[in-house]
Amino acid sequence: MRWGGERFRLSSYVELSAIAVHPEFRGRGLGAAVTVRLAYAALARGLIPFLHVFPDNPATALYARLGFRERTRLWVVWRRPTQEGAE
């Protein structure tokens, strides 16, 4: 099973998102096929594809082989909500 789509669109850029391959089917080129298909579809519409990827995601090596490069690192910080009234 494989998935992929688009999420954010910012002027001439589009984020490729939800690219996933079930663990039982990894290593067969499916992730590359989905990523390339999405990237070419974006390029055909005159858009520049980009990705948001956590640094420990094993797919970062695949994305680098496909020509994606790290532009910047973002830091995500969140606070887990507490129960109402608890501190």
PyMOL Python script that loads the backbone (N, CA, C, O; Angstrom):
from pymol import cmd

cmd.read_pdbstr("""\
ATOM      1  N   MET A   1       0.838  -1.167   0.000  1.00  0.00           N
ATOM      2  CA  MET A   1       0.000   0.000   0.000  1.00  0.00           C
ATOM      3  C   MET A   1       0.885   1.232   0.000  1.00  0.00           C
ATOM      4  O   MET A   1       1.906   1.263   0.686  1.00  0.00           O
ATOM      5  N   ARG A   2       0.509   2.234  -0.753  1.00  0.00           N
ATOM      6  CA  ARG A   2       1.291   3.473  -0.820  1.00  0.00           C
ATOM      7  C   ARG A   2       0.355   4.660  -0.820  1.00  0.00           C
ATOM      8  O   ARG A   2      -0.790   4.566  -1.264  1.00  0.00           O
ATOM      9  N   TRP A   3       0.847   5.776  -0.321  1.00  0.00           N
ATOM     10  CA  TRP A   3       0.048   6.988  -0.215  1.00  0.00           C
ATOM     11  C   TRP A   3       0.890   8.191  -0.564  1.00  0.00           C
ATOM     12  O   TRP A   3       2.119   8.132  -0.527  1.00  0.00           O
ATOM     13  N   GLY A   4       0.243   9.263  -0.898  1.00  0.00           N
ATOM     14  CA  GLY A   4       0.927  10.520  -1.117  1.00  0.00           C
ATOM     15  C   GLY A   4      -0.037  11.560  -1.629  1.00  0.00           C
ATOM     16  O   GLY A   4      -1.063  11.232  -2.225  1.00  0.00           O
ATOM     17  N   GLY A   5       0.289  12.801  -1.397  1.00  0.00           N
ATOM     18  CA  GLY A   5      -0.561  13.880  -1.866  1.00  0.00           C
ATOM     19  C   GLY A   5       0.128  15.215  -1.696  1.00  0.00           C
ATOM     20  O   GLY A   5       1.348  15.287  -1.544  1.00  0.00           O
ATOM     21  N   GLU A   6      -0.662  16.267  -1.722  1.00  0.00           N
ATOM     22  CA  GLU A   6      -0.162  17.619  -1.548  1.00  0.00           C
ATOM     23  C   GLU A   6      -0.878  18.257  -0.372  1.00  0.00           C
ATOM     24  O   GLU A   6      -2.007  17.897  -0.040  1.00  0.00           O
ATOM     25  N   ARG A   7      -0.195  19.214   0.255  1.00  0.00           N
ATOM     26  CA  ARG A   7      -0.798  19.874   1.400  1.00  0.00           C
ATOM     27  C   ARG A   7      -0.730  21.386   1.222  1.00  0.00           C
ATOM     28  O   ARG A   7      -1.679  21.982   0.714  1.00  0.00           O
ATOM     29  N   PHE A   8       0.360  22.017   1.623  1.00  0.00           N
ATOM     30  CA  PHE A   8       0.472  23.472   1.554  1.00  0.00           C
ATOM     31  C   PHE A   8       0.811  23.942   0.148  1.00  0.00           C
ATOM     32  O   PHE A   8       1.573  23.298  -0.573  1.00  0.00           O
ATOM     33  N   ARG A   9       0.235  25.071  -0.227  1.00  0.00           N
ATOM     34  CA  ARG A   9       0.622  25.752  -1.465  1.00  0.00           C
ATOM     35  C   ARG A   9       0.963  27.177  -1.096  1.00  0.00           C
ATOM     36  O   ARG A   9       0.141  27.906  -0.541  1.00  0.00           O
ATOM     37  N   LEU A  10       2.177  27.563  -1.409  1.00  0.00           N
ATOM     38  CA  LEU A  10       2.662  28.903  -1.118  1.00  0.00           C
ATOM     39  C   LEU A  10       3.200  29.516  -2.402  1.00  0.00           C
ATOM     40  O   LEU A  10       4.260  29.111  -2.879  1.00  0.00           O
ATOM     41  N   SER A  11       2.502  30.467  -2.960  1.00  0.00           N
ATOM     42  CA  SER A  11       2.823  31.086  -4.254  1.00  0.00           C
ATOM     43  C   SER A  11       3.175  30.010  -5.276  1.00  0.00           C
ATOM     44  O   SER A  11       2.282  29.301  -5.740  1.00  0.00           O
ATOM     45  N   SER A  12       4.421  29.871  -5.634  1.00  0.00           N
ATOM     46  CA  SER A  12       4.782  28.895  -6.676  1.00  0.00           C
ATOM     47  C   SER A  12       5.337  27.584  -6.105  1.00  0.00           C
ATOM     48  O   SER A  12       5.957  26.808  -6.832  1.00  0.00           O
ATOM     49  N   TYR A  13       5.119  27.338  -4.822  1.00  0.00           N
ATOM     50  CA  TYR A  13       5.612  26.124  -4.169  1.00  0.00           C
ATOM     51  C   TYR A  13       4.447  25.247  -3.713  1.00  0.00           C
ATOM     52  O   TYR A  13       3.367  25.747  -3.397  1.00  0.00           O
ATOM     53  N   VAL A  14       4.677  23.940  -3.682  1.00  0.00           N
ATOM     54  CA  VAL A  14       3.683  23.013  -3.153  1.00  0.00           C
ATOM     55  C   VAL A  14       4.392  21.950  -2.324  1.00  0.00           C
ATOM     56  O   VAL A  14       5.418  21.406  -2.730  1.00  0.00           O
ATOM     57  N   GLU A  15       3.824  21.666  -1.153  1.00  0.00           N
ATOM     58  CA  GLU A  15       4.403  20.648  -0.280  1.00  0.00           C
ATOM     59  C   GLU A  15       3.877  19.270  -0.661  1.00  0.00           C
ATOM     60  O   GLU A  15       2.666  19.065  -0.753  1.00  0.00           O
ATOM     61  N   LEU A  16       4.779  18.337  -0.881  1.00  0.00           N
ATOM     62  CA  LEU A  16       4.412  16.937  -1.073  1.00  0.00           C
ATOM     63  C   LEU A  16       4.241  16.353   0.322  1.00  0.00           C
ATOM     64  O   LEU A  16       5.099  16.532   1.187  1.00  0.00           O
ATOM     65  N   SER A  17       3.143  15.662   0.536  1.00  0.00           N
ATOM     66  CA  SER A  17       2.808  15.261   1.888  1.00  0.00           C
ATOM     67  C   SER A  17       2.223  13.859   1.930  1.00  0.00           C
ATOM     68  O   SER A  17       1.780  13.323   0.914  1.00  0.00           O
ATOM     69  N   ALA A  18       2.230  13.282   3.109  1.00  0.00           N
ATOM     70  CA  ALA A  18       1.625  11.969   3.371  1.00  0.00           C
ATOM     71  C   ALA A  18       2.196  10.875   2.475  1.00  0.00           C
ATOM     72  O   ALA A  18       1.482   9.958   2.068  1.00  0.00           O
ATOM     73  N   ILE A  19       3.477  10.978   2.176  1.00  0.00           N
ATOM     74  CA  ILE A  19       4.137   9.939   1.382  1.00  0.00           C
ATOM     75  C   ILE A  19       4.474   8.800   2.336  1.00  0.00           C
ATOM     76  O   ILE A  19       5.303   8.953   3.233  1.00  0.00           O
ATOM     77  N   ALA A  20       3.835   7.678   2.136  1.00  0.00           N
ATOM     78  CA  ALA A  20       4.013   6.566   3.070  1.00  0.00           C
ATOM     79  C   ALA A  20       3.876   5.242   2.333  1.00  0.00           C
ATOM     80  O   ALA A  20       3.075   5.101   1.409  1.00  0.00           O
ATOM     81  N   VAL A  21       4.677   4.277   2.767  1.00  0.00           N
ATOM     82  CA  VAL A  21       4.604   2.913   2.239  1.00  0.00           C
ATOM     83  C   VAL A  21       4.508   1.983   3.440  1.00  0.00           C
ATOM     84  O   VAL A  21       5.282   2.113   4.389  1.00  0.00           O
ATOM     85  N   HIS A  22       3.585   1.068   3.408  1.00  0.00           N
ATOM     86  CA  HIS A  22       3.421   0.102   4.496  1.00  0.00           C
ATOM     87  C   HIS A  22       4.753  -0.619   4.714  1.00  0.00           C
ATOM     88  O   HIS A  22       5.423  -0.979   3.746  1.00  0.00           O
ATOM     89  N   PRO A  23       5.142  -0.833   5.976  1.00  0.00           N
ATOM     90  CA  PRO A  23       6.428  -1.474   6.257  1.00  0.00           C
ATOM     91  C   PRO A  23       6.662  -2.793   5.520  1.00  0.00           C
ATOM     92  O   PRO A  23       7.800  -3.095   5.159  1.00  0.00           O
ATOM     93  N   GLU A  24       5.633  -3.569   5.293  1.00  0.00           N
ATOM     94  CA  GLU A  24       5.808  -4.849   4.598  1.00  0.00           C
ATOM     95  C   GLU A  24       6.187  -4.688   3.129  1.00  0.00           C
ATOM     96  O   GLU A  24       6.663  -5.637   2.506  1.00  0.00           O
ATOM     97  N   PHE A  25       5.981  -3.500   2.573  1.00  0.00           N
ATOM     98  CA  PHE A  25       6.237  -3.277   1.152  1.00  0.00           C
ATOM     99  C   PHE A  25       7.387  -2.315   0.893  1.00  0.00           C
ATOM    100  O   PHE A  25       7.607  -1.918  -0.251  1.00  0.00           O
ATOM    101  N   ARG A  26       8.119  -1.934   1.926  1.00  0.00           N
ATOM    102  CA  ARG A  26       9.244  -1.017   1.751  1.00  0.00           C
ATOM    103  C   ARG A  26      10.406  -1.714   1.066  1.00  0.00           C
ATOM    104  O   ARG A  26      10.515  -2.940   1.087  1.00  0.00           O
ATOM    105  N   GLY A  27      11.273  -0.912   0.457  1.00  0.00           N
ATOM    106  CA  GLY A  27      12.446  -1.447  -0.218  1.00  0.00           C
ATOM    107  C   GLY A  27      12.173  -1.924  -1.630  1.00  0.00           C
ATOM    108  O   GLY A  27      13.029  -2.566  -2.238  1.00  0.00           O
ATOM    109  N   ARG A  28      11.003  -1.625  -2.163  1.00  0.00           N
ATOM    110  CA  ARG A  28      10.642  -2.063  -3.519  1.00  0.00           C
ATOM    111  C   ARG A  28      10.540  -0.898  -4.504  1.00  0.00           C
ATOM    112  O   ARG A  28      10.124  -1.086  -5.647  1.00  0.00           O
ATOM    113  N   GLY A  29      10.918   0.300  -4.066  1.00  0.00           N
ATOM    114  CA  GLY A  29      10.867   1.456  -4.948  1.00  0.00           C
ATOM    115  C   GLY A  29       9.527   2.178  -4.970  1.00  0.00           C
ATOM    116  O   GLY A  29       9.340   3.113  -5.748  1.00  0.00           O
ATOM    117  N   LEU A  30       8.597   1.753  -4.125  1.00  0.00           N
ATOM    118  CA  LEU A  30       7.280   2.380  -4.127  1.00  0.00           C
ATOM    119  C   LEU A  30       7.321   3.819  -3.620  1.00  0.00           C
ATOM    120  O   LEU A  30       6.663   4.694  -4.182  1.00  0.00           O
ATOM    121  N   GLY A  31       8.088   4.066  -2.564  1.00  0.00           N
ATOM    122  CA  GLY A  31       8.211   5.431  -2.042  1.00  0.00           C
ATOM    123  C   GLY A  31       8.811   6.360  -3.078  1.00  0.00           C
ATOM    124  O   GLY A  31       8.365   7.497  -3.232  1.00  0.00           O
ATOM    125  N   ALA A  32       9.818   5.884  -3.785  1.00  0.00           N
ATOM    126  CA  ALA A  32      10.423   6.692  -4.850  1.00  0.00           C
ATOM    127  C   ALA A  32       9.408   6.954  -5.956  1.00  0.00           C
ATOM    128  O   ALA A  32       9.320   8.073  -6.462  1.00  0.00           O
ATOM    129  N   ALA A  33       8.643   5.937  -6.333  1.00  0.00           N
ATOM    130  CA  ALA A  33       7.657   6.093  -7.400  1.00  0.00           C
ATOM    131  C   ALA A  33       6.601   7.127  -7.027  1.00  0.00           C
ATOM    132  O   ALA A  33       6.238   7.972  -7.846  1.00  0.00           O
ATOM    133  N   VAL A  34       6.110   7.062  -5.797  1.00  0.00           N
ATOM    134  CA  VAL A  34       5.095   8.026  -5.351  1.00  0.00           C
ATOM    135  C   VAL A  34       5.683   9.428  -5.325  1.00  0.00           C
ATOM    136  O   VAL A  34       5.051  10.371  -5.803  1.00  0.00           O
ATOM    137  N   THR A  35       6.880   9.579  -4.776  1.00  0.00           N
ATOM    138  CA  THR A  35       7.511  10.892  -4.670  1.00  0.00           C
ATOM    139  C   THR A  35       7.781  11.489  -6.042  1.00  0.00           C
ATOM    140  O   THR A  35       7.503  12.665  -6.276  1.00  0.00           O
ATOM    141  N   VAL A  36       8.322  10.687  -6.947  1.00  0.00           N
ATOM    142  CA  VAL A  36       8.618  11.176  -8.299  1.00  0.00           C
ATOM    143  C   VAL A  36       7.338  11.575  -9.021  1.00  0.00           C
ATOM    144  O   VAL A  36       7.292  12.612  -9.682  1.00  0.00           O
ATOM    145  N   ARG A  37       6.293  10.746  -8.895  1.00  0.00           N
ATOM    146  CA  ARG A  37       5.021  11.064  -9.549  1.00  0.00           C
ATOM    147  C   ARG A  37       4.469  12.398  -9.042  1.00  0.00           C
ATOM    148  O   ARG A  37       4.046  13.239  -9.835  1.00  0.00           O
ATOM    149  N   LEU A  38       4.474  12.586  -7.723  1.00  0.00           N
ATOM    150  CA  LEU A  38       3.981  13.837  -7.153  1.00  0.00           C
ATOM    151  C   LEU A  38       4.834  15.026  -7.587  1.00  0.00           C
ATOM    152  O   LEU A  38       4.306  16.086  -7.922  1.00  0.00           O
ATOM    153  N   ALA A  39       6.151  14.847  -7.578  1.00  0.00           N
ATOM    154  CA  ALA A  39       7.055  15.940  -7.964  1.00  0.00           C
ATOM    155  C   ALA A  39       6.854  16.329  -9.423  1.00  0.00           C
ATOM    156  O   ALA A  39       6.775  17.516  -9.739  1.00  0.00           O
ATOM    157  N   TYR A  40       6.770  15.351 -10.310  1.00  0.00           N
ATOM    158  CA  TYR A  40       6.550  15.662 -11.736  1.00  0.00           C
ATOM    159  C   TYR A  40       5.199  16.320 -11.965  1.00  0.00           C
ATOM    160  O   TYR A  40       5.086  17.222 -12.795  1.00  0.00           O
ATOM    161  N   ALA A  41       4.172  15.883 -11.241  1.00  0.00           N
ATOM    162  CA  ALA A  41       2.845  16.496 -11.387  1.00  0.00           C
ATOM    163  C   ALA A  41       2.895  17.966 -10.965  1.00  0.00           C
ATOM    164  O   ALA A  41       2.280  18.819 -11.605  1.00  0.00           O
ATOM    165  N   ALA A  42       3.629  18.260  -9.886  1.00  0.00           N
ATOM    166  CA  ALA A  42       3.775  19.646  -9.438  1.00  0.00           C
ATOM    167  C   ALA A  42       4.551  20.464 -10.465  1.00  0.00           C
ATOM    168  O   ALA A  42       4.147  21.572 -10.817  1.00  0.00           O
ATOM    169  N   LEU A  43       5.659  19.917 -10.940  1.00  0.00           N
ATOM    170  CA  LEU A  43       6.479  20.618 -11.930  1.00  0.00           C
ATOM    171  C   LEU A  43       5.707  20.878 -13.216  1.00  0.00           C
ATOM    172  O   LEU A  43       5.880  21.930 -13.831  1.00  0.00           O
ATOM    173  N   ALA A  44       4.864  19.948 -13.633  1.00  0.00           N
ATOM    174  CA  ALA A  44       4.070  20.111 -14.846  1.00  0.00           C
ATOM    175  C   ALA A  44       3.081  21.271 -14.711  1.00  0.00           C
ATOM    176  O   ALA A  44       2.669  21.858 -15.711  1.00  0.00           O
ATOM    177  N   ARG A  45       2.704  21.597 -13.481  1.00  0.00           N
ATOM    178  CA  ARG A  45       1.805  22.727 -13.235  1.00  0.00           C
ATOM    179  C   ARG A  45       2.579  24.009 -12.946  1.00  0.00           C
ATOM    180  O   ARG A  45       1.984  25.027 -12.591  1.00  0.00           O
ATOM    181  N   GLY A  46       3.897  23.965 -13.095  1.00  0.00           N
ATOM    182  CA  GLY A  46       4.717  25.143 -12.862  1.00  0.00           C
ATOM    183  C   GLY A  46       5.005  25.409 -11.391  1.00  0.00           C
ATOM    184  O   GLY A  46       5.396  26.518 -11.027  1.00  0.00           O
ATOM    185  N   LEU A  47       4.816  24.408 -10.549  1.00  0.00           N
ATOM    186  CA  LEU A  47       5.054  24.551  -9.117  1.00  0.00           C
ATOM    187  C   LEU A  47       6.357  23.870  -8.721  1.00  0.00           C
ATOM    188  O   LEU A  47       6.790  22.918  -9.370  1.00  0.00           O
ATOM    189  N   ILE A  48       6.970  24.356  -7.665  1.00  0.00           N
ATOM    190  CA  ILE A  48       8.206  23.782  -7.149  1.00  0.00           C
ATOM    191  C   ILE A  48       7.852  22.905  -5.950  1.00  0.00           C
ATOM    192  O   ILE A  48       7.328  23.414  -4.958  1.00  0.00           O
ATOM    193  N   PRO A  49       8.123  21.606  -6.015  1.00  0.00           N
ATOM    194  CA  PRO A  49       7.786  20.726  -4.899  1.00  0.00           C
ATOM    195  C   PRO A  49       8.785  20.854  -3.753  1.00  0.00           C
ATOM    196  O   PRO A  49       9.983  21.036  -3.970  1.00  0.00           O
ATOM    197  N   PHE A  50       8.268  20.753  -2.524  1.00  0.00           N
ATOM    198  CA  PHE A  50       9.134  20.712  -1.342  1.00  0.00           C
ATOM    199  C   PHE A  50       8.541  19.746  -0.339  1.00  0.00           C
ATOM    200  O   PHE A  50       7.389  19.331  -0.464  1.00  0.00           O
ATOM    201  N   LEU A  51       9.344  19.389   0.667  1.00  0.00           N
ATOM    202  CA  LEU A  51       8.952  18.433   1.699  1.00  0.00           C
ATOM    203  C   LEU A  51       9.223  19.003   3.079  1.00  0.00           C
ATOM    204  O   LEU A  51      10.140  19.805   3.254  1.00  0.00           O
ATOM    205  N   HIS A  52       8.431  18.592   4.059  1.00  0.00           N
ATOM    206  CA  HIS A  52       8.742  18.769   5.475  1.00  0.00           C
ATOM    207  C   HIS A  52       9.038  17.372   6.000  1.00  0.00           C
ATOM    208  O   HIS A  52       8.191  16.483   5.909  1.00  0.00           O
ATOM    209  N   VAL A  53      10.222  17.170   6.545  1.00  0.00           N
ATOM    210  CA  VAL A  53      10.623  15.831   6.982  1.00  0.00           C
ATOM    211  C   VAL A  53      11.367  15.945   8.307  1.00  0.00           C
ATOM    212  O   VAL A  53      12.269  16.770   8.452  1.00  0.00           O
ATOM    213  N   PHE A  54      10.985  15.112   9.272  1.00  0.00           N
ATOM    214  CA  PHE A  54      11.756  15.057  10.510  1.00  0.00           C
ATOM    215  C   PHE A  54      13.135  14.473  10.203  1.00  0.00           C
ATOM    216  O   PHE A  54      13.243  13.554   9.391  1.00  0.00           O
ATOM    217  N   PRO A  55      14.191  14.990  10.837  1.00  0.00           N
ATOM    218  CA  PRO A  55      15.556  14.533  10.530  1.00  0.00           C
ATOM    219  C   PRO A  55      15.782  13.042  10.715  1.00  0.00           C
ATOM    220  O   PRO A  55      16.635  12.466  10.039  1.00  0.00           O
ATOM    221  N   ASP A  56      15.041  12.403  11.611  1.00  0.00           N
ATOM    222  CA  ASP A  56      15.255  10.983  11.847  1.00  0.00           C
ATOM    223  C   ASP A  56      14.405  10.091  10.928  1.00  0.00           C
ATOM    224  O   ASP A  56      14.399   8.870  11.087  1.00  0.00           O
ATOM    225  N   ASN A  57      13.702  10.684   9.989  1.00  0.00           N
ATOM    226  CA  ASN A  57      12.891   9.910   9.047  1.00  0.00           C
ATOM    227  C   ASN A  57      13.815   9.153   8.092  1.00  0.00           C
ATOM    228  O   ASN A  57      14.633   9.787   7.425  1.00  0.00           O
ATOM    229  N   PRO A  58      13.718   7.829   8.000  1.00  0.00           N
ATOM    230  CA  PRO A  58      14.609   7.075   7.116  1.00  0.00           C
ATOM    231  C   PRO A  58      14.452   7.451   5.645  1.00  0.00           C
ATOM    232  O   PRO A  58      15.344   7.171   4.844  1.00  0.00           O
ATOM    233  N   ALA A  59      13.350   8.071   5.279  1.00  0.00           N
ATOM    234  CA  ALA A  59      13.133   8.449   3.877  1.00  0.00           C
ATOM    235  C   ALA A  59      14.000   9.644   3.454  1.00  0.00           C
ATOM    236  O   ALA A  59      14.054   9.966   2.268  1.00  0.00           O
ATOM    237  N   THR A  60      14.679  10.307   4.404  1.00  0.00           N
ATOM    238  CA  THR A  60      15.504  11.447   4.020  1.00  0.00           C
ATOM    239  C   THR A  60      16.591  11.037   3.024  1.00  0.00           C
ATOM    240  O   THR A  60      16.936  11.817   2.137  1.00  0.00           O
ATOM    241  N   ALA A  61      17.125   9.842   3.157  1.00  0.00           N
ATOM    242  CA  ALA A  61      18.138   9.362   2.208  1.00  0.00           C
ATOM    243  C   ALA A  61      17.529   9.207   0.815  1.00  0.00           C
ATOM    244  O   ALA A  61      18.160   9.559  -0.182  1.00  0.00           O
ATOM    245  N   LEU A  62      16.311   8.684   0.746  1.00  0.00           N
ATOM    246  CA  LEU A  62      15.620   8.558  -0.541  1.00  0.00           C
ATOM    247  C   LEU A  62      15.399   9.932  -1.156  1.00  0.00           C
ATOM    248  O   LEU A  62      15.676  10.135  -2.338  1.00  0.00           O
ATOM    249  N   TYR A  63      14.901  10.873  -0.364  1.00  0.00           N
ATOM    250  CA  TYR A  63      14.630  12.207  -0.893  1.00  0.00           C
ATOM    251  C   TYR A  63      15.912  12.865  -1.406  1.00  0.00           C
ATOM    252  O   TYR A  63      15.889  13.552  -2.426  1.00  0.00           O
ATOM    253  N   ALA A  64      17.015  12.660  -0.713  1.00  0.00           N
ATOM    254  CA  ALA A  64      18.298  13.203  -1.182  1.00  0.00           C
ATOM    255  C   ALA A  64      18.697  12.578  -2.512  1.00  0.00           C
ATOM    256  O   ALA A  64      19.172  13.278  -3.406  1.00  0.00           O
ATOM    257  N   ARG A  65      18.507  11.257  -2.653  1.00  0.00           N
ATOM    258  CA  ARG A  65      18.830  10.600  -3.935  1.00  0.00           C
ATOM    259  C   ARG A  65      17.960  11.131  -5.076  1.00  0.00           C
ATOM    260  O   ARG A  65      18.381  11.139  -6.233  1.00  0.00           O
ATOM    261  N   LEU A  66      16.755  11.569  -4.745  1.00  0.00           N
ATOM    262  CA  LEU A  66      15.851  12.102  -5.770  1.00  0.00           C
ATOM    263  C   LEU A  66      16.115  13.574  -6.072  1.00  0.00           C
ATOM    264  O   LEU A  66      15.466  14.155  -6.942  1.00  0.00           O
ATOM    265  N   GLY A  67      17.065  14.179  -5.357  1.00  0.00           N
ATOM    266  CA  GLY A  67      17.447  15.556  -5.654  1.00  0.00           C
ATOM    267  C   GLY A  67      16.941  16.598  -4.674  1.00  0.00           C
ATOM    268  O   GLY A  67      17.246  17.780  -4.836  1.00  0.00           O
ATOM    269  N   PHE A  68      16.182  16.204  -3.667  1.00  0.00           N
ATOM    270  CA  PHE A  68      15.743  17.158  -2.652  1.00  0.00           C
ATOM    271  C   PHE A  68      16.914  17.470  -1.737  1.00  0.00           C
ATOM    272  O   PHE A  68      17.715  16.591  -1.416  1.00  0.00           O
ATOM    273  N   ARG A  69      17.010  18.726  -1.318  1.00  0.00           N
ATOM    274  CA  ARG A  69      18.101  19.160  -0.445  1.00  0.00           C
ATOM    275  C   ARG A  69      17.529  19.873   0.769  1.00  0.00           C
ATOM    276  O   ARG A  69      16.483  20.516   0.692  1.00  0.00           O
ATOM    277  N   GLU A  70      18.237  19.748   1.900  1.00  0.00           N
ATOM    278  CA  GLU A  70      17.807  20.464   3.104  1.00  0.00           C
ATOM    279  C   GLU A  70      18.025  21.951   2.902  1.00  0.00           C
ATOM    280  O   GLU A  70      19.123  22.394   2.566  1.00  0.00           O
ATOM    281  N   ARG A  71      16.977  22.705   3.110  1.00  0.00           N
ATOM    282  CA  ARG A  71      17.058  24.159   2.984  1.00  0.00           C
ATOM    283  C   ARG A  71      17.211  24.802   4.355  1.00  0.00           C
ATOM    284  O   ARG A  71      18.020  25.710   4.543  1.00  0.00           O
ATOM    285  N   THR A  72      16.434  24.323   5.297  1.00  0.00           N
ATOM    286  CA  THR A  72      16.497  24.858   6.654  1.00  0.00           C
ATOM    287  C   THR A  72      15.925  23.831   7.624  1.00  0.00           C
ATOM    288  O   THR A  72      15.234  22.895   7.223  1.00  0.00           O
ATOM    289  N   ARG A  73      16.220  24.019   8.883  1.00  0.00           N
ATOM    290  CA  ARG A  73      15.641  23.160   9.920  1.00  0.00           C
ATOM    291  C   ARG A  73      14.676  23.991  10.739  1.00  0.00           C
ATOM    292  O   ARG A  73      14.976  25.117  11.135  1.00  0.00           O
ATOM    293  N   LEU A  74      13.527  23.421  10.981  1.00  0.00           N
ATOM    294  CA  LEU A  74      12.511  24.059  11.808  1.00  0.00           C
ATOM    295  C   LEU A  74      12.408  23.292  13.116  1.00  0.00           C
ATOM    296  O   LEU A  74      12.595  22.076  13.148  1.00  0.00           O
ATOM    297  N   TRP A  75      12.117  23.991  14.168  1.00  0.00           N
ATOM    298  CA  TRP A  75      11.958  23.350  15.470  1.00  0.00           C
ATOM    299  C   TRP A  75      10.498  23.459  15.878  1.00  0.00           C
ATOM    300  O   TRP A  75       9.915  24.543  15.874  1.00  0.00           O
ATOM    301  N   VAL A  76       9.930  22.341  16.224  1.00  0.00           N
ATOM    302  CA  VAL A  76       8.536  22.291  16.654  1.00  0.00           C
ATOM    303  C   VAL A  76       8.522  22.078  18.157  1.00  0.00           C
ATOM    304  O   VAL A  76       9.121  21.131  18.668  1.00  0.00           O
ATOM    305  N   VAL A  77       7.835  22.965  18.860  1.00  0.00           N
ATOM    306  CA  VAL A  77       7.723  22.863  20.309  1.00  0.00           C
ATOM    307  C   VAL A  77       6.236  22.878  20.646  1.00  0.00           C
ATOM    308  O   VAL A  77       5.487  23.728  20.165  1.00  0.00           O
ATOM    309  N   TRP A  78       5.825  21.942  21.467  1.00  0.00           N
ATOM    310  CA  TRP A  78       4.437  21.940  21.881  1.00  0.00           C
ATOM    311  C   TRP A  78       4.357  21.587  23.354  1.00  0.00           C
ATOM    312  O   TRP A  78       5.276  21.016  23.942  1.00  0.00           O
ATOM    313  N   ARG A  79       3.249  21.942  23.908  1.00  0.00           N
ATOM    314  CA  ARG A  79       3.011  21.646  25.319  1.00  0.00           C
ATOM    315  C   ARG A  79       1.778  20.766  25.399  1.00  0.00           C
ATOM    316  O   ARG A  79       0.718  21.118  24.881  1.00  0.00           O
ATOM    317  N   ARG A  80       1.919  19.638  26.038  1.00  0.00           N
ATOM    318  CA  ARG A  80       0.802  18.710  26.204  1.00  0.00           C
ATOM    319  C   ARG A  80      -0.227  19.360  27.130  1.00  0.00           C
ATOM    320  O   ARG A  80       0.117  19.796  28.228  1.00  0.00           O
ATOM    321  N   PRO A  81      -1.485  19.426  26.692  1.00  0.00           N
ATOM    322  CA  PRO A  81      -2.517  20.008  27.555  1.00  0.00           C
ATOM    323  C   PRO A  81      -2.657  19.213  28.851  1.00  0.00           C
ATOM    324  O   PRO A  81      -2.533  17.988  28.861  1.00  0.00           O
ATOM    325  N   THR A  82      -2.911  19.914  29.917  1.00  0.00           N
ATOM    326  CA  THR A  82      -3.140  19.273  31.203  1.00  0.00           C
ATOM    327  C   THR A  82      -4.624  19.087  31.414  1.00  0.00           C
ATOM    328  O   THR A  82      -5.440  19.698  30.724  1.00  0.00           O
ATOM    329  N   GLN A  83      -4.971  18.247  32.363  1.00  0.00           N
ATOM    330  CA  GLN A  83      -6.380  18.092  32.690  1.00  0.00           C
ATOM    331  C   GLN A  83      -6.907  19.426  33.239  1.00  0.00           C
ATOM    332  O   GLN A  83      -6.178  20.182  33.882  1.00  0.00           O
ATOM    333  N   GLU A  84      -8.165  19.686  32.973  1.00  0.00           N
ATOM    334  CA  GLU A  84      -8.763  20.940  33.403  1.00  0.00           C
ATOM    335  C   GLU A  84      -8.589  21.125  34.910  1.00  0.00           C
ATOM    336  O   GLU A  84      -8.957  20.257  35.701  1.00  0.00           O
ATOM    337  N   GLY A  85      -8.030  22.254  35.286  1.00  0.00           N
ATOM    338  CA  GLY A  85      -7.847  22.557  36.698  1.00  0.00           C
ATOM    339  C   GLY A  85      -6.537  22.047  37.280  1.00  0.00           C
ATOM    340  O   GLY A  85      -6.147  22.472  38.368  1.00  0.00           O
ATOM    341  N   ALA A  86      -5.844  21.141  36.580  1.00  0.00           N
ATOM    342  CA  ALA A  86      -4.566  20.620  37.085  1.00  0.00           C
ATOM    343  C   ALA A  86      -3.443  21.551  36.666  1.00  0.00           C
ATOM    344  O   ALA A  86      -3.545  22.246  35.655  1.00  0.00           O
ATOM    345  N   GLU A  87      -2.385  21.561  37.434  1.00  0.00           N
ATOM    346  CA  GLU A  87      -1.253  22.412  37.092  1.00  0.00           C
ATOM    347  C   GLU A  87      -0.052  21.615  36.757  1.00  0.00           C
ATOM    348  O   GLU A  87       0.996  22.179  36.444  1.00  0.00           O
TER     349      GLU A  87
END
""", "prot")
cmd.dss("prot")
cmd.show_as("cartoon", "prot")
cmd.util.cbc("prot")
cmd.orient("prot")
